[in-house]
């Protein structure tokens, strides 16, 4: 019977992009629900055209402190999701230390701005390599040991509202996040026989360094028609959503309460996708 206070007790969760923002919030909330944590983050610049500063080693250290403050164990490493062999090494270390892997939150991603025909090949490639190929690397690293363990599990891919409703000014980002949906749905079918569920979450307007990137406003100033593609949503919106609100959904998808949910796209958007 699941403990209502610690519904994820005895489970182990692997979180990418864990140093700050949504990734840190997911780590802390999963730990509060009883899971031990495996956390990775590049903790270094990953895309030259990002308009916000990169995470740093001190950020990941703070995630470690917060998880330990919840009374859970954590294995953390400075790893870029574009590095498949490094992710495989971390997962192997996690299996050796914790004995299992039950939950995966593929959260790492980048966002920057520019019209599709004006961005450089580098800007395109860095975004696709991190947001889509990096997620595929995560899947490549975690799925074999999850299948071998025979415990089922839950894989939660963090996409974006822009992975369902494309917007102007960041088409390369939209392409990567639409790609996450295709990967999610295909993988859910492939892993169903092993009792592993796969879903994607689609946040919009989240209070993180990425969400507060001021270069977005320069894009709107240069191309004022674009603002019409960014509605505030259906619910009252006074500010960007706290990452913890997205973590509510992640924790639910990680646990048995969502046992019927797979191959689903879960909005975290205050109704933006319907407006």
Secondary structure, DSSP 8 states (H G I E B T S, - for coil): ---SSSTTTT-EEEEES-SSHHHHHHHHHHHHTT-EEEEEE--S---TT-SS----HHHHHHHHHHHHHTT--EEEEE--TT-HHHHHHHHHHHHHHHS---EEEE---------TTTS-HHHHHHHHIIIIIHHHHHHHHHHHHHHHHT--EEEEEE--GGGTS--TT-HHHHHHHHHHHHHHHHHHHHHGGGTEEEEEEEE-SBSSTTTT-THHHHHHHH-GGGGGG----SS--SS-B-HHHHHHHHHHHHSGGGTT--S-EEEESTTGGG-
